Amino acid sequence: MHTALPSLLSDPWLVIASVFGLGWALSRQPWRLLRRHALQNAWLGAMVLVALLWTVRATLVGGVVIQLLGATLLVTLFGLPLAVVSLFIVDLVSLFGLEYLAGHDWAEFDWASLWVRYVWLALLPAFISAGLQAIMRRLLPRHPFVFILGHGYFAAGLAALGAGAAEAGWRYWMAPGLPFSFADTLAATVILAFGEAFLTGMLVAIFVVYKPQWVVTFRDEEYLRD
C-alpha cells in the first residue's frame, strides 16, 4: 500500500534508505546463489510474478494505492540480499510498465515514485520478513509445517502490516493536511496483509513440498531430520 500523490515524493531520506539498503545487498554478492542451475529458472519466474503483482493495483479514494508486495516470498525463496536486489529490478520494470500503460514518454516518467515504492513495498517488508524469520528459526521447532506457517503466512502478513503502518505514519507526518481517512488506510492495510499472507503461504507450501531446492531458507538437514 502506498500513496500516488506527488506531494509526498520529495523525502530525501527515502532515497538514502534505498541506496544504503541496495548497497548492503550488493556487498553480499547475492548473485552467487544463481550459480545453482536449479535456482535460475525459479528466480526468473519469481521476478516475472512479482513484477506482475506490482503492475496490478487498485487506487482507493484519497489516493491510497493497494497492491500485493511479494517481498516475503522472495526473501523466503532466495534470502534477504538477493531479494533486496531483485525487488529493485522489479520496481524498475513495473515503473516502466505502469508509465507505458499510462501513455507517458521517457520525460514524463515519475522517477521519484521509484524510491517511495522501493522503500515501502520492498525494502521495509523484506527486512521485517527476514527479522521475523530469524526469530522463528531461533525460537520455534524445526518442522516443515512450522516453516510453511511461520515463514509463509505469518511473516508475510505481519510484514505487510508493519510496512503499511509505517508508510501511513510517514504520509501523515509529511502531509498531515491531506484528505486521508485513517479508517480507510487501516482497512486497506489489513486487506493487503490477508492477501499477502494467503498468496505467499500458498506458494511457499507448494515449493517446499514439490520444489524444495528453490527455497534456499529451507534446509533438508534442519527441517526433515528423523
C-alpha positions as CSV (number, residue, x, y, z in Angstrom):
1,M,0.0,0.0,0.0
2,H,1.3,3.5,-0.9
3,T,0.1,6.8,-2.0
4,A,0.0,8.1,-5.5
5,L,0.1,11.8,-4.6
6,P,3.2,13.6,-5.9
7,S,3.5,15.9,-3.0
8,L,4.7,13.1,-0.9
9,L,7.6,12.1,-3.2
10,S,10.2,14.6,-2.1
11,D,11.6,13.0,1.1
12,P,15.4,12.5,0.6
13,W,15.5,10.0,3.4
14,L,13.7,7.5,1.2
15,V,16.5,7.8,-1.4
16,I,19.1,7.5,1.3
17,A,17.4,4.4,2.7
18,S,17.1,2.9,-0.7
19,V,20.8,3.4,-1.6
20,F,22.0,2.0,1.7
21,G,19.7,-1.0,1.6
22,L,20.6,-1.8,-2.0
23,G,24.3,-1.1,-1.4
24,W,24.3,-3.5,1.6
25,A,22.6,-6.2,-0.5
26,L,25.1,-5.8,-3.4
27,S,28.0,-6.0,-1.0
28,R,26.8,-9.5,-0.1
29,Q,27.3,-10.6,-3.7
30,P,23.9,-12.4,-3.8
31,W,24.2,-13.3,-7.5
32,R,26.5,-16.1,-6.5
33,L,23.3,-18.0,-5.5
34,L,22.3,-18.0,-9.1
35,R,25.2,-20.3,-10.0
36,R,22.9,-23.1,-8.9
37,H,21.2,-24.2,-12.0
38,A,18.0,-25.1,-10.1
39,L,17.6,-21.6,-8.9
40,Q,18.0,-19.7,-12.2
41,N,14.5,-20.6,-13.6
42,A,12.9,-20.1,-10.2
43,W,14.4,-16.7,-9.9
44,L,13.3,-15.6,-13.3
45,G,9.8,-16.9,-12.7
46,A,9.6,-15.2,-9.4
47,M,10.7,-11.9,-10.9
48,V,8.0,-12.1,-13.5
49,L,5.3,-13.0,-11.0
50,V,6.2,-10.1,-8.6
51,A,6.6,-7.6,-11.4
52,L,3.0,-8.5,-12.5
53,L,1.8,-8.1,-8.9
54,W,3.4,-4.6,-8.8
55,T,1.7,-3.6,-12.1
56,V,-1.8,-4.7,-11.0
57,R,-3.1,-2.4,-8.3
58,A,-6.2,-0.6,-7.0
59,T,-6.4,3.1,-6.1
60,L,-8.8,3.9,-3.3
61,V,-10.5,7.2,-2.5
62,G,-7.9,9.7,-1.3
63,G,-5.1,8.3,-3.5
64,V,-4.2,5.3,-1.4
65,V,-2.9,2.5,-3.6
66,I,-3.2,-1.1,-2.6
67,Q,-1.3,-3.9,-4.2
68,L,0.4,-7.2,-3.3
69,L,4.1,-7.0,-2.4
70,G,5.8,-10.3,-3.0
71,A,8.7,-9.3,-0.7
72,T,8.3,-12.1,1.8
73,L,8.1,-14.6,-1.0
74,L,11.4,-13.5,-2.4
75,V,13.1,-13.4,1.0
76,T,11.9,-16.9,1.7
77,L,13.0,-18.3,-1.7
78,F,16.3,-16.5,-2.2
79,G,17.4,-15.0,1.1
80,L,17.4,-11.3,2.1
81,P,20.3,-9.9,-0.1
82,L,19.1,-11.4,-3.4
83,A,15.5,-10.5,-2.5
84,V,16.5,-6.8,-2.0
85,V,18.3,-6.6,-5.3
86,S,15.6,-8.5,-7.1
87,L,12.9,-6.2,-5.8
88,F,14.8,-3.2,-7.1
89,I,14.8,-4.7,-10.5
90,V,11.0,-5.4,-10.1
91,D,10.5,-1.8,-9.1
92,L,12.2,-0.6,-12.3
93,V,10.3,-3.0,-14.5
94,S,6.9,-2.2,-13.0
95,L,7.6,1.5,-13.2
96,F,8.3,1.2,-16.9
97,G,5.1,-0.9,-17.3
98,L,2.9,1.5,-15.5
99,E,4.2,4.5,-17.3
100,Y,3.9,2.7,-20.7
101,L,0.3,1.8,-19.9
102,A,-0.4,5.4,-18.9
103,G,0.9,6.6,-22.3
104,H,3.8,8.6,-20.9
105,D,7.1,9.1,-22.7
106,W,10.5,9.0,-21.1
107,A,10.5,12.6,-20.0
108,E,7.2,12.2,-18.2
109,F,8.2,9.2,-16.0
110,D,7.6,9.6,-12.3
111,W,11.1,8.7,-11.2
112,A,10.5,10.0,-7.7
113,S,7.9,7.3,-7.1
114,L,10.7,4.7,-7.7
115,W,12.1,5.3,-4.2
116,V,8.8,5.6,-2.5
117,R,7.7,2.2,-3.9
118,Y,11.1,0.6,-3.2
119,V,11.2,1.6,0.5
120,W,7.6,0.8,1.4
121,L,6.8,-2.1,-0.9
122,A,10.2,-3.8,-1.0
123,L,12.9,-2.7,1.4
124,L,11.0,-2.4,4.7
125,P,8.8,-5.5,4.3
126,A,11.8,-7.6,3.1
127,F,13.8,-6.6,6.3
128,I,10.8,-7.2,8.5
129,S,10.3,-10.6,6.9
130,A,13.9,-11.6,7.4
131,G,13.9,-10.4,11.0
132,L,10.7,-12.4,11.8
133,Q,12.0,-15.5,10.1
134,A,15.3,-15.3,12.1
135,I,13.3,-15.1,15.3
136,M,11.2,-18.1,14.2
137,R,14.3,-20.2,13.4
138,R,15.7,-19.4,16.8
139,L,12.5,-19.9,18.9
140,L,10.3,-22.4,17.1
141,P,10.9,-26.1,16.4
142,R,12.3,-27.1,13.0
143,H,9.4,-28.7,11.3
144,P,8.1,-28.3,7.7
145,F,4.7,-27.2,8.9
146,V,6.1,-24.6,11.2
147,F,8.3,-23.3,8.4
148,I,5.3,-23.0,6.0
149,L,3.0,-21.4,8.5
150,G,5.6,-19.1,10.0
151,H,7.8,-18.1,7.1
152,G,4.9,-18.1,4.6
153,Y,1.8,-17.0,6.2
154,F,2.7,-15.1,9.4
155,A,5.8,-13.4,8.2
156,A,4.1,-12.2,5.0
157,G,1.1,-10.9,6.9
158,L,3.0,-9.2,9.6
159,A,5.5,-7.7,7.2
160,A,2.7,-6.2,5.1
161,L,1.0,-4.8,8.3
162,G,4.2,-3.3,9.6
163,A,5.2,-1.7,6.3
164,G,1.7,-0.4,5.8
165,A,1.5,1.1,9.2
166,A,5.0,2.7,8.9
167,E,4.0,4.2,5.5
168,A,0.8,5.6,6.9
169,G,2.7,7.3,9.7
170,W,5.2,8.7,7.1
171,R,2.3,10.0,5.0
172,Y,0.6,11.8,7.9
173,W,4.0,13.2,9.1
174,M,4.9,14.5,5.6
175,A,1.5,15.9,4.8
176,P,-1.0,15.9,7.7
177,G,-3.5,18.1,5.9
178,L,-4.2,15.7,3.1
179,P,-7.6,14.1,2.9
180,F,-6.7,10.6,4.0
181,S,-9.1,8.6,6.2
182,F,-7.3,6.7,8.9
183,A,-10.1,4.1,8.8
184,D,-9.7,3.6,5.1
185,T,-5.9,3.4,5.4
186,L,-6.2,0.8,8.1
187,A,-8.8,-1.3,6.2
188,A,-6.5,-1.2,3.1
189,T,-3.6,-2.4,5.2
190,V,-5.5,-5.3,6.7
191,I,-6.8,-6.4,3.3
192,L,-3.3,-6.2,1.9
193,A,-1.9,-8.2,4.8
194,F,-4.5,-11.0,4.4
195,G,-4.0,-11.2,0.7
196,E,-0.2,-11.2,1.1
197,A,-0.3,-13.9,3.7
198,F,-2.6,-16.2,1.6
199,L,-0.6,-15.8,-1.6
200,T,2.8,-16.2,0.0
201,G,1.9,-19.0,2.3
202,M,0.2,-21.0,-0.6
203,L,3.3,-20.6,-2.8
204,V,5.8,-21.4,-0.1
205,A,3.8,-24.6,0.8
206,I,3.8,-25.7,-2.9
207,F,7.5,-25.0,-3.3
208,V,8.5,-26.7,0.0
209,V,6.6,-29.9,-1.0
210,Y,7.4,-30.1,-4.7
211,K,10.5,-27.9,-5.3
212,P,12.4,-27.5,-2.0
213,Q,15.6,-26.8,-4.0
214,W,14.0,-23.5,-4.9
215,V,13.7,-22.4,-1.2
216,V,17.2,-21.5,0.0
217,T,16.0,-20.7,3.5
218,F,14.6,-24.3,3.8
219,R,17.3,-26.8,4.6
220,D,16.5,-30.5,4.5
221,E,19.1,-31.3,7.2
222,E,17.3,-28.9,9.6
223,Y,13.6,-29.4,8.8
224,L,13.5,-33.1,7.7
225,R,15.5,-34.8,10.4
226,D,14.4,-38.1,11.7
